[in-house]
Amino acid sequence: MSNNKRIYLSSPHMGEYEQGYVSEAFSTNWIAPLGPHVNAFENELADLVGIREAAALSSGTAGIHLALRLLNVGTGDNVLCSSLTFVATANPILYQGAQPVFIDSNRETWNMSPEALERACRELEKQGKRPKAAIVVNLYGQSADMDLVLEICNRYSIPVIEDAAESLGATYRNKASGTFGRFGIYSFNGNKIITTSGGGMLISNEAESIAKARHWATQARDPALHYQHSEVGYNYRLSNILAGVGRGQLRVLNERVAARRKVFERYYDRLSKYKGIDFMPEASYGRSTRWLTALTVDPTKSGVTSLQIIEYLAERNIESRPVWKPLHLQPLFDGVPYYSHSEEESISDKLFKYGLCLPSGSNMSEEEQDFVIDSIEELLQGK
């Protein structure tokens, strides 16, 4: 095929339902923030994942920020956080004036290492610095091992926020990813499984907490005739129009997950035979969305580096990316405490060094995917 049309890492995938909800918002003049689509989107998502309450927000980041505030995280508090993730996971910790403490991944799931988590909790407890909260990321659409994470955090009385920005539609032991912590968040950014262009959702079984989050997210306006405010608020609510897009997208969530898993399977079938190519494992305890197909490349076995593959694809107008640069390696967090998987090994450093993500959109054609695979094979076979 021609490479004139760029193949993106994860482009939005619109369907047949979104326009109807958006048109309804226009015809009823519900253009201003909030409205019936917002309420319906919250209820439909809560029902889908089996949670009591959900608050539709402008981003997943806003959801994490509100969750931290609901847990009374403030200046000087320690917050445990997965290191192998996008910076949006940890930025809200800084918003609250708190101190991140980064936790490594394990090799089996690429998610938070229970061994590193246990060591961090034990050492911080001895120092009299028990963390105020823990943010656990479900990386690239796969749930962390929440039984182990919760057992450790509960033992140290540390509430858990589940960052399921990448894992809406995934399961952990037959229960929806994102529903295990005190609070969970989803993202509807343009590159996610389903999108509202920009948006997110904060979920919990604590109805009073979600009601408080909604209050803060609408500038914390008091119930008075005039504009009165007694505490700090934010402009964090999702608009009625974008919620209409979300409702349409939510109707095809299972189809979108199935499509991404099929994309992964085609990559795996064609590329796993090559020495040095190892795909992100799927844990036996659940189903991953395979939001992005992620793999590692061992140059001593394959003859190429992950960066060479990324550059080779870029020459063919194909977007691919390294895996997330761990937060403990980011200039923003220089000097922040970090607990590696073991005293001798940091798994997230290795995944960053050798890992890459391939185009994984649910709207990729087989022809486009074949072009990506053929390009990688050209490079691998030429070495």
N, C-alpha and C positions, 0 to 999 in steps of 0.2 A: 504494500500500500504506500501511498504518498505520505510524507511527513510534513506536509504544509499545514495541516490542522494539528495544533498542539494537543498532546495528551497530558492531561493534568493529573496530579497526585490523587485528588479527591474532590471532584467538582459537584455542585448542587445537582440534584436529580428531581426535577419537578414532574408531577403526574397529572391526573385528570380531575382531581377533587379540589385542589387549592383555589383555582380560579372562581369556583362557585361560592366558596366561603368569603373570599375577598370581595366579590361582586355584591354579596349580601351586605357586607359592611358598608360598601359605598351606597347601595340603594336605601339603606336605613339610616345613613349619615352617622354611623358609629365610627368616626374617623379619629376622634380624640382618644387618648390613652384610656384603657379599660373599656369594658363593654361585654356583651354576651359571649363573644368568642373567647375572651380571656377566661371567664368563669367555666365555660364548657371545656376548653383546652385543659384547664387544671383538673377538672373532674374526670375527663376521659383518660388523661395520663395516670392519675392516681388509681383509677379502676384497672387500667392495663397492667400496672406493676404491682398492684395489691398493697397499696399504702393508703393511709387515712387522709392525708392532706398534701396539697401541692400548691406552690405559689409561683406564678409565671413571672419571669424577670427579664431584664434586658441582656443578661449574660450569665453563664455559669460562674464566672468570677464573682459577680454580685451575690450569687447564692452562697459561695464559700465565705465571702465577707460577712453576710448576714448570719450565717451559721456560727462563725467565730464570735460575733457580738452576742448572739443568743447564749453562748456558753461563757459569757463574761470574760473573754480573753482580752487582756489589756497590756499596758506598758510593762515590760520586763518579764512577762510570762513566756514559758517555753512551749512551743508547739512542734510536735513530731510531724514529719512530712516526707513522703516518698521523694527520692532525689531524681529518679529517672522519669521526668515529666516535663511538661511545658511550664514556663514561668508563671502562668496564670494561677496555677495551684498554690504557689507560695506568696505571690504579691499581697494577697489580703492579710497575711500574717503581719507584713510590714505596715499595712494600713492601720492595724490596731496597735502598732508600737511594740509588738511582741518579737520574740527571738525564734527563728526557725532552727530546728535540729533535724538534719537530713538523714534518712535511712536508706540503705542500699537495697538492691533487688536480689532475688535468688535466681539460679540458673534454670530451675525447672519451670518457672512461670514468667520470669522477667519482672514480676511484681514484688511488693515489699517483702524483704527477707525477715521471717519470724525470728531467726537467730540474731540478726542485727537489732531488731526491735526489742527483743528481750534484753540484750546487753545494754542498750541505751536506757531503757526503763530502770534497770537495776542500778546503773551507775549514776543516773540523775537522781534517783531516790536517795542513794547514799550521800549525794552532795546537797540534799535538801532542795532540789530543783525539780520536783515532780512536774511533768508537763501538764498543761491545762487542757490540751486537746491533741488529737492525732488526726492528720489528713491522709487517708489511704487512697492511692490512685489505682484504678482498674485500667491498666495500660493496653493501648491499641485494641480495646474492645474485650479484654479478658479480665474477669474478676480476680482480685487477689484472694488468697486463701483466708476468707473471713473468719472461719471457725478459729484458726490459730491466732489471727490478729486480735480478734475480740477476746479470746481467752486471756491473752497477755495484757491487753489494755484494761479489761475488767478487773484483773488481779491488782492493777495499780490505780484503779479508779480513774481511768483516763477516757473521756468520751470520744467517740469516733465520728468523724465526718467522712463520708464515702464519696470520693470524687469519681463519679461515673460518667464524666463528660464524654468519654469515648465508648461507653459500654451499654447504652440504652438498647435493650433487646437481647442482651446476654443473660445467662443464668448462672447461678451458683447453687448447687444441690437442689435444682428444680425450682428455685425462687429467683425473682428478678434481681439482677445486679443493681446496686444502688440503694437497696432497701434494708441493709443490715446495720448501718450505723445509727446513731441518734438522729443524724441528718444525712441526706444524700443530695447530690446535685447532678443535673444533666445539662449538656450544652447543645444548643441548636445553631451553632455557628455555621457558616456556609459550607464548611468541609466535613461536617458530621454526618452520621447515618441518616438522620432527618434534619431539616433545617427550617428556620424561620427567618433566614438571612442573618440575623443576629438575635440571640435570645438564650434563655436558660430556665431551669426549674429547680426550686428548692423543695425537697420532699421530707416528710416526717410523719410519724404516728402521733406526734404531740400537737394537737390541734391549737392549743393556746400559743405555742411557739410560732407556728406558721401564721397565725393571726397577727402576732406581734411583728413578724417579718414583713407582712404585707403593709402594716402601718408604717414601719420605718421606710419601706421601699416607695411609699407615696408621700415623701417629704415629712413624715411624722406629723401630719396635720391633725390637730385635736378636733373632736366632734362639736365644733362651735359654728355659729352662723358666719362669723367673720373668720379671717385667716389667723389662726392661733397655733403656736407650736411650743411645746414644752420640752422637747428633746431633739437631738440631732437626727435628721432624716436624710434620705437619698432619693434621687430620681432613678429608680431601679425597676420600675414596672414595665411589662411588655405591652405593646400597643394592641388594640383590638384587631387591626388589619393583619399584623404579623401573627397573632394568635390564630387567625383564620387560616393562614398558610400552614401553621403547625398542626391544626386539626386535620387538614387534608393530608399532610405528610404522615401523621400518626396512623392513618387508616391503612397505609401500605408498609408499615415498619417491618413486619415479618418478611415481606417480599424483598425489601431492601437488604435485610440481614442475609437472607438466602442468596441473593445475588452476589454480595461481597464474599460470602463463604465459597461460592462457586468460582469467583475470581481467584481466591487463594488456592483452591484445589487444582485449577489449571496451571498456575505457577508451580505448585508443588509437583504435579505430575511430570512436567517438562524439565524442571531445573534441579530437583533434589538428587538426581543421579550424578551430578557433578561433584567431584571431590572438593571439600572445603566450603560447600554451600549448605548451610543449616538454617532451617526456618524456625521462627518463634514457636515453641511447643504449645500445644493446647492441653491444659490441665484436665485430668480425668474427672474432676469434680463439677464440671459445668460446660456450657457452650459459649464460645467466644463469638463476637460479631464479626471478627476479622476486619474491623474498621479499616486498618491498613495492613497489607501483607508485609511483614517485617522479617528480615533474615540477616544472618551474619556471613561474612566472607573471610575465610582464612587464606591469606595470600600465599602462605607456604605450601598449601595443598592445591589451590585453584590457579595460582600463577598471576592473579590480579588482586587489586585492592578494592574495597567498597567505593572509595573515592574515584577510582578509574571507571567503575561501572556507572556511577552517577554522571561523570563527565562524558562518557561515551554516549549515554542516553540523551544527555542535554544537546549533544551535537545533532541528534536526530529529532529534536523538538519534543522530547519526552521528559516530563518532570519526575524526578525522584529525589529523595532526601536522606540525609543521615538520620539515624534514630535520635531522639531527644538528647541534647547535651545535658548531662546531669547537672542539677542545680548547684551541687557543691563545687562544680568547676566553673560556675558563672562568675564574672567579675563583680556582679551585684552582691553576691553572697560570699565574697572573699573573707576567710577567717571564721565562717559559720561552722559550728560543730557538725561532724559527719561520722556516722557509724557504718563501717563496711560490713559485708556479709560475714567475713571472718577477719581475724587480725592480719592474715596474710594476703587476702584477696578482696578486691573491689569488683563486683560483677558489673555494675553499671558503667564503670570506666571501660571495661572490655567490650561491652555491648555498644558503647558509643564509638569506640575505636574501629570496630569491625562491622557495625550494623548499618543497614539501609532499609528504606521503605519504598516499595514499588507502587506505581499507579494502581488504585484499588477501587475506583468509583463503581457504584452499582449500575451506572449507565454506560460503562465501558462495553464496546462491542467486542466480539470474539476476534474480529480482524485487528482491532487496535491492540488487544492483548497479545495476539500472535506477533505483531510487530515489535512489541516490547520484548517478548521472549526471544524472538529471532535475533534481535539486536544483542541481547545478553549472550546468547549462544555464539554469535559471531566473535565476540570478544573472548569468551572462554575457550573456544576452539582454536583461536588464533594464537594462543599462548603456549 
